[in-house]
């Protein structure tokens, strides 16, 4: 029987994205996504909602494998949202490659710079330490993320 991770993998394949690209769109590390896809870990509610909204699949289908796989976009649009996202991500990656070659800057540096800028725009102004902590957190497996959150809650209540 197909498990939830396999349906997440099917969703990623339908969007024609590599694990790293898909993981970035749902704000997790590639390693955590890999753990989900092979069934080692289960996705959080937030992750399921994110996948459902970004890739136009129903949560019911993701969880149980039953019901309609696809949701209709607003205004009954038939354009699959994952195609739009895939093309947007591909164009961003292509632009990063061009800039990397034009200014002789490593791609990894451009990606970190881009991620830092996006964090600042969407999460407010983050300090360097906050950004570093966020990136470390995102690279952790889900189990470790949960443990770290619980530890932070204890620290917050203690002090």
Secondary structure, DSSP 8 states (H G I E B T S, - for coil): ---HHHHHHHHHHHTT--HHHHHHHTT--HHHHHHHHTTSS---HHHHHHHHHHHTB-HHHHHHS-S-SB---GGG--S-HHHHHHHHHHHHHHHHHHHHHHHT--HHHHHHHHHHHHHHHHH----HHHHHHHHHHHHS-HHHHHHHHHHHHHHHHH-
